[in-house]
Structures are given as C-alpha cells and as structure tokens.
Amino acid sequence: MQRMTNKTVLITGGASGIGKIMARLLLERGAKVILWDINKLKIDETISELASKGTVVGFIVDVSDSNQIEQTAKKVKKEIGVVDVLINNAGIVAGKYFHEHTTLDISKTMDINASAPMLITKEFLNDMLDQNSGHICNIASSGGLISNPKMSVYAASKWSVIGWSDSLRLEMKLLKKNINITTIMPYYINTGMFDGVKSKIPILAPETAALAIIKAMEQKKRMVTIPGYMYRLTRIGQGFMSINVFDWFAGKVLGIYKTMEHFTGHKK
C-alpha cells in the first residue's frame, strides 16, 4: 500500500472535473498538490475552495504548447522541488465524424491527449529516476480499447496513451527502478465533457471515478478499467469473436456504437 502523505502531486487539468476531485482526495490524504490548468479563474476558485485542506498551488499552462510545458516545469522545480507523483489527466474531445474534423481539431486533440502526457512526464521523470521513487498515473480511456463512431481522433489519442504508458511501465521494470506506472481507462464520466452521451452501460459518477483512480495508485495497480469489467468485455470479445460478431455485440447488445449520436460536450 502506497501512502500519499507528504508526497508532492502534480495534476494536469486539475482545476475542474475529476482532476479537482482527485486534488481534494489527495489533500485529505496529506499530500501537497500542484494544479496545472489552462483556466486561471478555475485555478483560483479551486485553490480557494481547497486551501483549508492543505498545501495546494496552481500554474496556468496550456499543455498543447511544448514550450509552456518546459518553462512551467522549470518553474515548478525551482519554486516547489521534486514532483513525487504525476497525474496526466488533462484531455479534450471533439465528437464528430472524422471527415468533419478540422486540422486544428486533430492536432489539438493529439497534442493535449497524446503528446502532452509524454512531454510532461519527460520533464519530471529524471528527478524520479535520481531518487529512485515516484508514480506516474496516465488517464487514458476505454475509448482506447474499443473503436467508436464520432470518436476516431479521440480514440486514436487514447490508444496512443495506453501503448506509451504501459511501455513506460515495462521500461521502469527492466531498469529495476522503483517508479510505478498506472494506466487508467475509464468509461464515460459525467463531468460535462461528454454531455449528450446516451449509454446502456452506466455513465460514471465523477466522485466514484476519482476515488477509484486514487485507490489504484495507492495499491500500485498497473492497468485499470473503470468499471473493472470493461477490460474483459472488450479484450475477451475482440479475442474470441469475429469482427462482424463483435460489431454486433458492441453495437447492438452494449449499444456502444450509438453512444455519441447526441453528443454535445461542454456547454459554452
């Protein structure tokens, strides 16, 4: 069991949604929390709300900008010190058919969802290697396990995260380093990001999802789907069914292929 007491934890996308809830849960466990977010107002609101629970600071950063990542990481190291736990949580989705995506939709989704976790981890991993301890938690998606209409670019970004994240875990194992890597693959979470989604499989409550992620890190789990049966449903189904049968199972029985039909996303 890994304790978070006195650990310095950095959460990207930490000023709203499950990032904000995870920040609270970590503060309640005695951690020191660093929030990275693009929205200054939300950072200020979150710090004001959570300050009574412990040490929490925030940095404004657009994680789609590699220069901002590098410069903000330097600032964190100078002002705060070594980051013990990194949670790559920031993400976006553009729920459209692929041909409707703009070039900006594609590049922004890949920059934030796929490239940013790698670039941010690169900034803090060497310190973890030097002290031979640390934990990196990458929030992917069950969309990285199963294809889905109107999620092609999002799914591509999350498949990328899963492949990179678990490869990083194996590298740490081969190097015999005490650095844990946890890959999280949640189903839809009711945070506003997926407003309009209709699903036969229950949509996750934010508090439930955030708590499951924190517990997964405490238990040093390696790959976690939320709910837990999602991995078995997808991997076993894909392994034993033909493509046509699996399409019927995922599309008709589970209704997954129709979940994005009425997607609206965050209200502007």
Accessible surface in RSA format (square Angstrom, percent):
REM  Atomic radii and reference values for relative SASA: ProtOr
REM  Chains: A
REM  Algorithm: Lee & Richards
REM  Probe-radius: 1.40
REM  Slices: 20
REM RES _ NUM      All-atoms   Total-Side   Main-Chain    Non-polar    All polar
REM                ABS   REL    ABS   REL    ABS   REL    ABS   REL    ABS   REL
RES MET A   1   157.33  81.5  87.64  58.0  69.69 165.9  78.23  66.5  79.10 104.8
RES GLN A   2    23.54  13.2  18.52  13.5   5.02  11.9  11.58  24.6  11.96   9.1
RES ARG A   3   180.75  75.9 169.61  86.5  11.14  26.5  54.85  75.0 125.90  76.3
RES MET A   4     2.77   1.4   0.10   0.1   2.67   6.4   0.00   0.0   2.77   3.7
RES THR A   5    75.53  53.7  64.48  65.4  11.05  26.3  46.54  62.5  28.99  43.8
RES ASN A   6   107.32  74.0  92.91  89.8  14.40  34.7  22.86  55.0  84.46  81.6
RES LYS A   7    63.77  31.1  63.75  39.1   0.02   0.0  19.18  17.3  44.59  47.5
RES THR A   8    13.30   9.5  13.30  13.5   0.00   0.0   0.20   0.3  13.10  19.8
RES VAL A   9     0.00   0.0   0.00   0.0   0.00   0.0   0.00   0.0   0.00   0.0
RES LEU A  10     0.00   0.0   0.00   0.0   0.00   0.0   0.00   0.0   0.00   0.0
RES ILE A  11     0.00   0.0   0.00   0.0   0.00   0.0   0.00   0.0   0.00   0.0
RES THR A  12     2.91   2.1   2.91   3.0   0.00   0.0   0.33   0.4   2.58   3.9
RES GLY A  13    16.11  19.9   0.00   N/A  16.11  19.9  12.27  33.7   3.84   8.6
RES GLY A  14     0.00   0.0   0.00   N/A   0.00   0.0   0.00   0.0   0.00   0.0
RES ALA A  15     3.29   3.0   0.00   0.0   3.29   7.5   0.00   0.0   3.29   8.7
RES SER A  16    43.50  36.8  38.98  52.0   4.52  10.4  16.30  34.7  27.21  38.1
RES GLY A  17    31.02  38.3   0.00   N/A  31.02  38.3  19.25  52.8  11.77  26.4
RES ILE A  18    13.43   7.6  12.20   9.1   1.23   3.0  12.20   8.8   1.23   3.3
RES GLY A  19     0.33   0.4   0.00   N/A   0.33   0.4   0.00   0.0   0.33   0.7
RES LYS A  20    54.20  26.4  54.11  33.2   0.09   0.2  22.25  20.0  31.95  34.0
RES ILE A  21    29.66  16.9  28.62  21.3   1.04   2.5  29.66  21.4   0.00   0.0
RES MET A  22     0.00   0.0   0.00   0.0   0.00   0.0   0.00   0.0   0.00   0.0
RES ALA A  23     0.00   0.0   0.00   0.0   0.00   0.0   0.00   0.0   0.00   0.0
RES ARG A  24    58.49  24.6  58.49  29.8   0.00   0.0  17.80  24.3  40.69  24.7
RES LEU A  25    11.84   6.6  11.84   8.5   0.00   0.0  11.84   8.3   0.00   0.0
RES LEU A  26     0.00   0.0   0.00   0.0   0.00   0.0   0.00   0.0   0.00   0.0
RES LEU A  27     4.92   2.7   0.00   0.0   4.92  12.4   0.00   0.0   4.92  13.2
RES GLU A  28    92.19  52.9  53.24  40.3  38.96  92.8  33.54  64.9  58.65  47.9
RES ARG A  29    65.88  27.7  53.12  27.1  12.76  30.4  30.16  41.2  35.72  21.7
RES GLY A  30    36.88  45.5   0.00   N/A  36.88  45.5  27.96  76.7   8.92  20.0
RES ALA A  31     4.14   3.8   0.00   0.0   4.14   9.4   0.00   0.0   4.14  11.0
RES LYS A  32    95.09  46.4  95.09  58.3   0.00   0.0  41.72  37.5  53.38  56.9
RES VAL A  33     1.25   0.8   0.00   0.0   1.25   3.0   0.00   0.0   1.25   3.4
RES ILE A  34     1.76   1.0   1.76   1.3   0.00   0.0   1.76   1.3   0.00   0.0
RES LEU A  35     0.00   0.0   0.00   0.0   0.00   0.0   0.00   0.0   0.00   0.0
RES TRP A  36     0.82   0.3   0.07   0.0   0.75   1.8   0.48   0.3   0.34   0.5
RES ASP A  37    15.34  10.7  10.95  10.9   4.40  10.4   5.19  12.2  10.15  10.1
RES ILE A  38   113.42  64.5  97.48  72.6  15.94  38.4  97.48  70.2  15.94  43.3
RES ASN A  39    53.52  36.9  47.76  46.2   5.76  13.9  11.70  28.1  41.82  40.4
RES LYS A  40   118.76  57.9 114.67  70.4   4.09   9.7  84.60  76.1  34.16  36.4
RES LEU A  41   120.10  66.9 115.01  82.3   5.09  12.8 117.33  82.4   2.77   7.5
RES LYS A  42    83.77  40.9  83.25  51.1   0.53   1.3  41.55  37.4  42.23  45.0
RES ILE A  43     5.80   3.3   5.80   4.3   0.00   0.0   5.80   4.2   0.00   0.0
RES ASP A  44    63.99  44.8  57.11  56.8   6.87  16.3  26.91  63.3  37.08  37.0
RES GLU A  45    92.81  53.3  84.94  64.3   7.87  18.7  37.56  72.7  55.25  45.1
RES THR A  46     0.68   0.5   0.68   0.7   0.00   0.0   0.00   0.0   0.68   1.0
RES ILE A  47    45.42  25.8  45.42  33.8   0.00   0.0  45.42  32.7   0.00   0.0
RES SER A  48    89.96  76.0  62.12  82.9  27.85  64.2  32.36  68.9  57.60  80.7
RES GLU A  49   103.39  59.4  79.96  60.5  23.43  55.8  41.83  80.9  61.56  50.3
RES LEU A  50     2.33   1.3   2.33   1.7   0.00   0.0   2.33   1.6   0.00   0.0
RES ALA A  51    54.56  50.2  40.14  61.9  14.41  32.8  40.34  56.8  14.22  37.7
RES SER A  52   111.30  94.0  66.03  88.1  45.27 104.3  59.47 126.6  51.83  72.6
RES LYS A  53    87.71  42.8  63.57  39.0  24.14  57.5  32.74  29.5  54.98  58.6
RES GLY A  54    36.19  44.6   0.00   N/A  36.19  44.6  29.84  81.9   6.36  14.2
RES THR A  55    80.19  57.0  70.87  71.9   9.31  22.2  43.83  58.9  36.36  55.0
RES VAL A  56    13.09   8.6   0.89   0.8  12.20  29.4   0.89   0.8  12.20  33.1
RES VAL A  57    55.00  36.2  53.35  48.3   1.65   4.0  55.00  47.8   0.00   0.0
RES GLY A  58    25.92  32.0   0.00   N/A  25.92  32.0   0.11   0.3  25.81  57.8
RES PHE A  59    19.84   9.9  15.32   9.5   4.52  11.8  19.84  12.0   0.00   0.0
RES ILE A  60    91.48  52.1  69.96  52.1  21.52  51.9  69.96  50.4  21.52  58.4
RES VAL A  61     1.93   1.3   0.02   0.0   1.91   4.6   0.09   0.1   1.84   5.0
RES ASP A  62    26.70  18.7  25.50  25.4   1.20   2.8   5.47  12.9  21.23  21.2
RES VAL A  63    14.48   9.5  11.29  10.2   3.19   7.7  11.29   9.8   3.19   8.7
RES SER A  64    24.23  20.5   5.04   6.7  19.19  44.2   2.17   4.6  22.06  30.9
RES ASP A  65    51.19  35.9  45.75  45.5   5.44  12.9  14.25  33.5  36.94  36.8
RES SER A  66    68.67  58.0  59.68  79.7   8.99  20.7  25.45  54.2  43.22  60.6
RES ASN A  67    90.35  62.3  86.96  84.0   3.39   8.2  27.50  66.2  62.84  60.7
RES GLN A  68    67.00  37.5  64.83  47.4   2.16   5.2  23.82  50.7  43.18  32.7
RES ILE A  69     1.68   1.0   1.68   1.3   0.00   0.0   1.68   1.2   0.00   0.0
RES GLU A  70    70.38  40.4  70.38  53.2   0.00   0.0   7.91  15.3  62.47  51.0
RES GLN A  71    88.81  49.7  83.19  60.8   5.62  13.4  34.82  74.1  53.99  40.9
RES THR A  72    15.27  10.9  12.83  13.0   2.45   5.8   4.89   6.6  10.38  15.7
RES ALA A  73     0.01   0.0   0.01   0.0   0.00   0.0   0.01   0.0   0.00   0.0
RES LYS A  74   108.83  53.1 103.30  63.4   5.53  13.2  68.90  62.0  39.93  42.5
RES LYS A  75   107.06  52.2 102.20  62.7   4.86  11.6  52.68  47.4  54.38  57.9
RES VAL A  76     0.00   0.0   0.00   0.0   0.00   0.0   0.00   0.0   0.00   0.0
RES LYS A  77    73.77  36.0  60.70  37.2  13.07  31.1  33.18  29.9  40.58  43.2
RES LYS A  78   186.07  90.8 150.15  92.1  35.92  85.5 102.48  92.2  83.59  89.0
RES GLU A  79   105.69  60.7  67.83  51.3  37.87  90.2  33.73  65.2  71.96  58.8
RES ILE A  80    68.68  39.1  33.40  24.9  35.28  85.0  39.55  28.5  29.13  79.0
RES GLY A  81    24.47  30.2   0.00   N/A  24.47  30.2  24.18  66.4   0.29   0.6
RES VAL A  82    62.86  41.4  51.88  47.0  10.97  26.4  52.04  45.2  10.82  29.3
RES VAL A  83     0.82   0.5   0.00   0.0   0.82   2.0   0.00   0.0   0.82   2.2
RES ASP A  84    27.55  19.3  27.24  27.1   0.32   0.8   2.61   6.1  24.95  24.9
RES VAL A  85     1.64   1.1   1.64   1.5   0.00   0.0   1.64   1.4   0.00   0.0
RES LEU A  86     0.26   0.1   0.26   0.2   0.00   0.0   0.26   0.2   0.00   0.0
RES ILE A  87     0.00   0.0   0.00   0.0   0.00   0.0   0.00   0.0   0.00   0.0
RES ASN A  88     4.73   3.3   1.72   1.7   3.01   7.2   2.14   5.1   2.59   2.5
RES ASN A  89    21.08  14.5  10.80  10.4  10.29  24.8   0.25   0.6  20.83  20.1
RES ALA A  90    22.76  20.9  13.04  20.1   9.72  22.1  16.22  22.8   6.54  17.3
RES GLY A  91    27.78  34.3   0.00   N/A  27.78  34.3   3.95  10.8  23.84  53.4
RES ILE A  92    60.51  34.4  57.79  43.1   2.72   6.6  60.51  43.6   0.00   0.0
RES VAL A  93    25.45  16.7   3.07   2.8  22.38  53.9   3.41   3.0  22.04  59.8
RES ALA A  94    21.36  19.6  13.16  20.3   8.20  18.7  18.83  26.5   2.53   6.7
RES GLY A  95    14.78  18.2   0.00   N/A  14.78  18.2   0.00   0.0  14.78  33.1
RES LYS A  96    66.09  32.2  65.07  39.9   1.03   2.4  44.14  39.7  21.95  23.4
RES TYR A  97   108.08  50.5 107.33  61.1   0.75   2.0  65.31  49.1  42.78  52.7
RES PHE A  98   122.14  61.1 113.16  70.1   8.97  23.3 113.16  68.6   8.97  25.7
RES HIS A  99   151.48  82.8 118.14  82.1  33.34  85.3  91.75  94.6  59.73  69.5
RES GLU A 100    87.86  50.4  67.34  50.9  20.52  48.9  29.35  56.8  58.52  47.8
RES HIS A 101    19.56  10.7   0.54   0.4  19.02  48.6   0.00   0.0  19.56  22.8
RES THR A 102    73.58  52.3  66.58  67.5   7.00  16.7  70.68  94.9   2.90   4.4
RES THR A 103   117.88  83.8 109.83 111.3   8.04  19.2  73.56  98.8  44.31  67.0
RES LEU A 104   123.86  69.0 119.61  85.6   4.25  10.7 121.62  85.4   2.24   6.0
RES ASP A 105    28.15  19.7  24.01  23.9   4.14   9.8   4.14   9.7  24.01  23.9
RES ILE A 106    58.42  33.2  58.42  43.5   0.00   0.0  58.42  42.1   0.00   0.0
RES SER A 107    47.33  40.0  41.33  55.2   6.00  13.8  38.20  81.4   9.13  12.8
RES LYS A 108    72.36  35.3  72.11  44.2   0.25   0.6  41.80  37.6  30.57  32.6
RES THR A 109     1.62   1.1   1.62   1.6   0.00   0.0   0.56   0.7   1.06   1.6
RES MET A 110    58.24  30.2  58.24  38.5   0.00   0.0  55.93  47.5   2.31   3.1
RES ASP A 111    52.79  37.0  51.89  51.6   0.90   2.1   3.66   8.6  49.13  49.0
RES ILE A 112    17.10   9.7  16.81  12.5   0.30   0.7  16.81  12.1   0.30   0.8
RES ASN A 113     0.93   0.6   0.00   0.0   0.93   2.2   0.49   1.2   0.43   0.4
RES ALA A 114     4.41   4.1   3.43   5.3   0.97   2.2   3.43   4.8   0.97   2.6
RES SER A 115    38.85  32.8  38.53  51.4   0.32   0.7  12.63  26.9  26.22  36.7
RES ALA A 116     2.37   2.2   2.13   3.3   0.23   0.5   2.31   3.2   0.06   0.2
RES PRO A 117     9.40   6.9   9.20   8.4   0.20   0.7   9.37   7.7   0.03   0.2
RES MET A 118    72.46  37.5  67.40  44.6   5.06  12.1  46.00  39.1  26.47  35.1
RES LEU A 119    67.41  37.5  66.25  47.4   1.16   2.9  66.62  46.8   0.79   2.1
RES ILE A 120     2.03   1.2   2.03   1.5   0.00   0.0   2.03   1.5   0.00   0.0
RES THR A 121     3.75   2.7   3.43   3.5   0.32   0.8   3.64   4.9   0.11   0.2
RES LYS A 122   148.70  72.5 135.89  83.4  12.81  30.5  91.15  82.0  57.54  61.3
RES GLU A 123    36.78  21.1  31.57  23.9   5.20  12.4   3.57   6.9  33.20  27.1
RES PHE A 124     0.85   0.4   0.82   0.5   0.03   0.1   0.82   0.5   0.03   0.1
RES LEU A 125    26.20  14.6  25.92  18.5   0.28   0.7  25.99  18.3   0.21   0.6
RES ASN A 126    97.85  67.5  97.59  94.3   0.25   0.6  23.42  56.4  74.43  71.9
RES ASP A 127    34.78  24.4  32.20  32.0   2.58   6.1   1.84   4.3  32.94  32.8
RES MET A 128     0.00   0.0   0.00   0.0   0.00   0.0   0.00   0.0   0.00   0.0
RES LEU A 129    40.39  22.5  36.94  26.4   3.45   8.7  37.11  26.1   3.28   8.8
RES ASP A 130   125.24  87.7  88.48  88.1  36.76  86.9  32.73  77.0  92.51  92.3
RES GLN A 131    73.76  41.2  44.58  32.6  29.18  69.5  35.88  76.4  37.88  28.7
RES ASN A 132    66.54  45.9  62.71  60.6   3.84   9.2  18.56  44.7  47.98  46.4
RES SER A 133    33.06  27.9  33.06  44.1   0.00   0.0  20.57  43.8  12.49  17.5
RES GLY A 134    10.92  13.5   0.00   N/A  10.92  13.5   5.71  15.7   5.21  11.7
RES HIS A 135     0.02   0.0   0.02   0.0   0.00   0.0   0.02   0.0   0.00   0.0
RES ILE A 136     0.31   0.2   0.31   0.2   0.00   0.0   0.31   0.2   0.00   0.0
RES CYS A 137     0.00   0.0   0.00   0.0   0.00   0.0   0.00   0.0   0.00   0.0
RES ASN A 138     0.30   0.2   0.28   0.3   0.01   0.0   0.30   0.7   0.00   0.0
RES ILE A 139    13.66   7.8   9.04   6.7   4.62  11.1   9.04   6.5   4.62  12.5
RES ALA A 140     2.62   2.4   0.00   0.0   2.62   5.9   0.00   0.0   2.62   6.9
RES SER A 141     8.77   7.4   8.77  11.7   0.00   0.0   1.37   2.9   7.39  10.4
RES SER A 142     7.72   6.5   7.72  10.3   0.00   0.0   0.00   0.0   7.72  10.8
RES GLY A 143     7.30   9.0   0.00   N/A   7.30   9.0   6.27  17.2   1.03   2.3
RES GLY A 144     4.91   6.1   0.00   N/A   4.91   6.1   0.00   0.0   4.91  11.0
RES LEU A 145     1.03   0.6   0.25   0.2   0.78   2.0   0.47   0.3   0.56   1.5
RES ILE A 146     7.09   4.0   6.97   5.2   0.12   0.3   7.07   5.1   0.02   0.1
RES SER A 147    68.48  57.9  64.90  86.6   3.58   8.3  39.85  84.9  28.63  40.1
RES ASN A 148    14.35   9.9   5.23   5.1   9.12  22.0   4.18  10.1  10.17   9.8
RES PRO A 149    63.01  45.9  49.81  45.4  13.20  48.0  61.84  51.1   1.17   7.2
RES LYS A 150    48.72  23.8  44.18  27.1   4.54  10.8   8.12   7.3  40.60  43.3
RES MET A 151     7.03   3.6   6.42   4.2   0.61   1.5   4.89   4.2   2.14   2.8
RES SER A 152    48.79  41.2  36.37  48.5  12.42  28.6  42.81  91.2   5.97   8.4
RES VAL A 153     7.75   5.1   5.77   5.2   1.98   4.8   7.57   6.6   0.18   0.5
RES TYR A 154    12.10   5.6  10.58   6.0   1.51   3.9   0.41   0.3  11.69  14.4
RES ALA A 155     9.37   8.6   9.37  14.5   0.00   0.0   9.37  13.2   0.00   0.0
RES ALA A 156    50.80  46.7  37.02  57.1  13.78  31.3  45.60  64.2   5.20  13.8
RES SER A 157     0.00   0.0   0.00   0.0   0.00   0.0   0.00   0.0   0.00   0.0
RES LYS A 158     8.05   3.9   8.05   4.9   0.00   0.0   0.52   0.5   7.53   8.0
RES TRP A 159   124.14  49.8 114.93  55.6   9.21  21.6 116.21  62.0   7.93  12.9
RES SER A 160    40.41  34.1  24.47  32.7  15.93  36.7  24.05  51.2  16.35  22.9
RES VAL A 161     2.15   1.4   1.38   1.2   0.77   1.9   2.15   1.9   0.00   0.0
RES ILE A 162    15.18   8.6  15.10  11.2   0.08   0.2  15.10  10.9   0.08   0.2
RES GLY A 163    40.81  50.3   0.00   N/A  40.81  50.3  38.14 104.7   2.68   6.0
RES TRP A 164    50.75  20.4  42.03  20.3   8.72  20.5  34.34  18.3  16.41  26.6
RES SER A 165     0.00   0.0   0.00   0.0   0.00   0.0   0.00   0.0   0.00   0.0
RES ASP A 166    27.33  19.1  27.29  27.2   0.03   0.1   9.00  21.2  18.33  18.3
RES SER A 167    56.87  48.1  54.14  72.3   2.73   6.3  25.49  54.3  31.39  44.0
RES LEU A 168     9.48   5.3   8.25   5.9   1.23   3.1   9.13   6.4   0.34   0.9
RES ARG A 169    40.99  17.2  39.87  20.3   1.12   2.7  11.21  15.3  29.77  18.0
RES LEU A 170    82.38  45.9  82.18  58.8   0.20   0.5  82.18  57.7   0.20   0.5
RES GLU A 171    90.30  51.8  89.11  67.4   1.19   2.8  27.55  53.3  62.75  51.2
RES MET A 172     6.74   3.5   6.74   4.5   0.00   0.0   6.74   5.7   0.00   0.0
RES LYS A 173   138.79  67.7 122.04  74.9  16.75  39.9  86.32  77.7  52.47  55.9
RES LEU A 174   144.35  80.4 123.40  88.3  20.94  52.7 126.08  88.5  18.27  49.2
RES LEU A 175   107.53  59.9  89.32  63.9  18.21  45.8  93.28  65.5  14.26  38.4
RES LYS A 176   178.42  87.0 149.50  91.7  28.91  68.8 115.47 103.9  62.95  67.1
RES LYS A 177    75.92  37.0  62.09  38.1  13.83  32.9  23.76  21.4  52.15  55.6
RES ASN A 178    82.58  56.9  73.79  71.3   8.79  21.2  22.31  53.7  60.27  58.3
RES ILE A 179     8.89   5.1   0.00   0.0   8.89  21.4   0.20   0.1   8.68  23.6
RES ASN A 180    35.99  24.8  31.96  30.9   4.04   9.7   7.10  17.1  28.90  27.9
RES ILE A 181     4.60   2.6   0.29   0.2   4.31  10.4   0.29   0.2   4.31  11.7
RES THR A 182     0.03   0.0   0.03   0.0   0.00   0.0   0.00   0.0   0.03   0.0
RES THR A 183     0.65   0.5   0.65   0.7   0.00   0.0   0.00   0.0   0.65   1.0
RES ILE A 184     0.00   0.0   0.00   0.0   0.00   0.0   0.00   0.0   0.00   0.0
RES MET A 185     0.37   0.2   0.37   0.2   0.00   0.0   0.37   0.3   0.00   0.0
RES PRO A 186     8.24   6.0   6.60   6.0   1.64   6.0   6.60   5.4   1.64  10.2
RES TYR A 187    10.48   4.9   6.03   3.4   4.45  11.6   6.87   5.2   3.61   4.5
RES TYR A 188    14.79   6.9  10.76   6.1   4.03  10.5  11.84   8.9   2.95   3.6
RES ILE A 189    17.48   9.9  15.77  11.8   1.71   4.1  15.77  11.4   1.71   4.6
RES ASN A 190    96.83  66.8  83.94  81.1  12.89  31.0   9.63  23.2  87.19  84.3
RES THR A 191    44.27  31.5  15.53  15.7  28.75  68.5  16.98  22.8  27.30  41.3
RES GLY A 192    12.85  15.8   0.00   N/A  12.85  15.8  10.47  28.7   2.38   5.3
RES MET A 193    36.83  19.1  35.69  23.6   1.14   2.7  10.32   8.8  26.50  35.1
RES PHE A 194    23.52  11.8  16.85  10.4   6.67  17.4  18.27  11.1   5.25  15.0
RES ASP A 195    39.40  27.6  34.95  34.8   4.45  10.5  10.39  24.4  29.01  28.9
RES GLY A 196    26.68  32.9   0.00   N/A  26.68  32.9  14.87  40.8  11.81  26.5
RES VAL A 197     9.71   6.4   0.08   0.1   9.63  23.2   0.08   0.1   9.63  26.1
RES LYS A 198   133.70  65.2 126.80  77.8   6.91  16.4  73.84  66.5  59.86  63.8
RES SER A 199    35.09  29.7   0.14   0.2  34.95  80.5   4.04   8.6  31.05  43.5
RES LYS A 200   141.76  69.2 107.25  65.8  34.52  82.2  88.30  79.5  53.46  56.9
RES ILE A 201    11.30   6.4   9.42   7.0   1.88   4.5  11.28   8.1   0.02   0.0
RES PRO A 202    97.00  70.7  86.08  78.5  10.92  39.7  95.75  79.1   1.25   7.8
RES ILE A 203    67.90  38.6  42.29  31.5  25.62  61.7  42.29  30.5  25.62  69.5
RES LEU A 204    19.15  10.7  16.59  11.9   2.56   6.4  19.15  13.4   0.00   0.0
RES ALA A 205    51.35  47.2  43.34  66.9   8.01  18.2  47.13  66.4   4.22  11.2
RES PRO A 206    32.59  23.8  32.59  29.7   0.00   0.0  32.59  26.9   0.00   0.0
RES GLU A 207    78.28  44.9  77.27  58.5   1.02   2.4  53.75 104.0  24.53  20.0
RES THR A 208    78.61  55.9  72.91  73.9   5.70  13.6  51.33  68.9  27.28  41.2
RES ALA A 209     0.00   0.0   0.00   0.0   0.00   0.0   0.00   0.0   0.00   0.0
RES ALA A 210     0.00   0.0   0.00   0.0   0.00   0.0   0.00   0.0   0.00   0.0
RES LEU A 211    58.11  32.4  58.11  41.6   0.00   0.0  58.11  40.8   0.00   0.0
RES ALA A 212    31.35  28.8  21.87  33.8   9.48  21.6  27.76  39.1   3.59   9.5
RES ILE A 213     0.00   0.0   0.00   0.0   0.00   0.0   0.00   0.0   0.00   0.0
RES ILE A 214     0.00   0.0   0.00   0.0   0.00   0.0   0.00   0.0   0.00   0.0
RES LYS A 215    93.80  45.8  93.72  57.5   0.08   0.2  46.29  41.7  47.51  50.6
RES ALA A 216     3.10   2.9   1.37   2.1   1.73   3.9   2.62   3.7   0.49   1.3
RES MET A 217     0.00   0.0   0.00   0.0   0.00   0.0   0.00   0.0   0.00   0.0
RES GLU A 218    14.20   8.2  14.20  10.7   0.00   0.0   0.02   0.0  14.18  11.6
RES GLN A 219    88.12  49.3  64.84  47.4  23.28  55.4  24.56  52.3  63.56  48.2
RES LYS A 220    94.69  46.2  79.33  48.7  15.36  36.6  32.05  28.8  62.64  66.7
RES LYS A 221    99.04  48.3  92.46  56.7   6.58  15.7  47.52  42.8  51.52  54.9
RES ARG A 222   144.41  60.6 140.50  71.6   3.92   9.3  30.97  42.3 113.44  68.8
RES MET A 223    68.84  35.6  39.88  26.4  28.96  69.0  23.40  19.9  45.44  60.2
RES VAL A 224    21.79  14.3  18.70  16.9   3.09   7.4  21.79  18.9   0.00   0.0
RES THR A 225    10.25   7.3   2.19   2.2   8.05  19.2   0.31   0.4   9.94  15.0
RES ILE A 226    11.83   6.7  11.56   8.6   0.27   0.7  11.83   8.5   0.00   0.0
RES PRO A 227    28.27  20.6  23.59  21.5   4.68  17.0  28.27  23.3   0.00   0.0
RES GLY A 228    43.17  53.2   0.00   N/A  43.17  53.2  28.12  77.2  15.04  33.7
RES TYR A 229    85.37  39.9  84.00  47.8   1.37   3.6  72.31  54.3  13.06  16.1
RES MET A 230     0.80   0.4   0.80   0.5   0.00   0.0   0.80   0.7   0.00   0.0
RES TYR A 231    87.58  40.9  87.58  49.8   0.00   0.0  55.84  42.0  31.74  39.1
RES ARG A 232   138.95  58.3 136.60  69.6   2.34   5.6  54.68  74.7  84.27  51.1
RES LEU A 233    48.60  27.1  42.82  30.6   5.79  14.5  47.17  33.1   1.43   3.9
RES THR A 234     1.76   1.3   1.49   1.5   0.27   0.6   1.76   2.4   0.00   0.0
RES ARG A 235    95.93  40.3  87.75  44.7   8.18  19.5  34.70  47.4  61.23  37.1
RES ILE A 236    97.73  55.6  94.95  70.7   2.78   6.7  97.71  70.4   0.03   0.1
RES GLY A 237     4.31   5.3   0.00   N/A   4.31   5.3   3.45   9.5   0.86   1.9
RES GLN A 238    66.84  37.4  43.82  32.0  23.03  54.8  29.14  62.0  37.70  28.6
RES GLY A 239    62.66  77.3   0.00   N/A  62.66  77.3  30.27  83.1  32.39  72.5
RES PHE A 240   177.28  88.7 141.77  87.8  35.51  92.4 146.16  88.6  31.12  89.1
RES MET A 241    61.11  31.6  44.91  29.7  16.20  38.6  49.51  42.1  11.60  15.4
RES SER A 242    65.73  55.5  47.34  63.2  18.39  42.4  55.16 117.5  10.57  14.8
RES ILE A 243   141.51  80.5 133.92  99.8   7.59  18.3 136.99  98.6   4.52  12.3
RES ASN A 244   123.47  85.1 114.34 110.5   9.13  22.0  26.76  64.4  96.70  93.5
RES VAL A 245    70.30  46.3  67.90  61.5   2.40   5.8  70.30  61.1   0.00   0.0
RES PHE A 246    15.72   7.9  15.72   9.7   0.00   0.0  15.72   9.5   0.00   0.0
RES ASP A 247    61.87  43.3  58.18  57.9   3.69   8.7  18.58  43.7  43.29  43.2
RES TRP A 248   142.85  57.3 136.79  66.2   6.06  14.2 120.25  64.1  22.60  36.7
RES PHE A 249    32.89  16.5  32.89  20.4   0.00   0.0  32.89  19.9   0.00   0.0
RES ALA A 250     0.00   0.0   0.00   0.0   0.00   0.0   0.00   0.0   0.00   0.0
RES GLY A 251     9.66  11.9   0.00   N/A   9.66  11.9   6.56  18.0   3.10   6.9
RES LYS A 252   130.48  63.7 118.12  72.5  12.37  29.4  78.25  70.4  52.23  55.6
RES VAL A 253    65.12  42.9  48.82  44.2  16.31  39.3  54.69  47.5  10.43  28.3
RES LEU A 254    25.53  14.2  23.72  17.0   1.82   4.6  25.09  17.6   0.45   1.2
RES GLY A 255     9.85  12.1   0.00   N/A   9.85  12.1   6.14  16.8   3.71   8.3
RES ILE A 256     4.43   2.5   4.43   3.3   0.00   0.0   4.43   3.2   0.00   0.0
RES TYR A 257    51.65  24.1  42.10  24.0   9.55  24.8  35.57  26.7  16.08  19.8
RES LYS A 258   114.05  55.6 109.48  67.2   4.57  10.9  62.13  55.9  51.92  55.3
RES THR A 259     0.40   0.3   0.09   0.1   0.31   0.7   0.09   0.1   0.31   0.5
RES MET A 260     3.07   1.6   1.99   1.3   1.08   2.6   1.99   1.7   1.08   1.4
RES GLU A 261    94.08  54.0  74.75  56.5  19.33  46.0  26.49  51.2  67.59  55.2
RES HIS A 262   114.32  62.5 103.32  71.8  11.00  28.1  69.53  71.7  44.79  52.1
RES PHE A 263    40.79  20.4  18.39  11.4  22.40  58.3  18.39  11.1  22.40  64.1
RES THR A 264    84.55  60.1  55.25  56.0  29.30  69.8  60.68  81.5  23.87  36.1
RES GLY A 265     4.85   6.0   0.00   N/A   4.85   6.0   4.68  12.8   0.16   0.4
RES HIS A 266   108.34  59.2  95.53  66.4  12.81  32.8  63.71  65.7  44.63  51.9
RES LYS A 267   149.77  73.1 122.21  75.0  27.57  65.6 108.10  97.3  41.68  44.4
RES LYS A 268   242.41 118.3 170.34 104.5  72.07 171.6 144.95 130.5  97.46 103.8
END  Absolute sums over single chains surface
CHAIN  1 A    12759.9      10483.2       2276.7       7395.1       5364.7
END  Absolute sums over all chains
TOTAL         12759.9      10483.2       2276.7       7395.1       5364.7
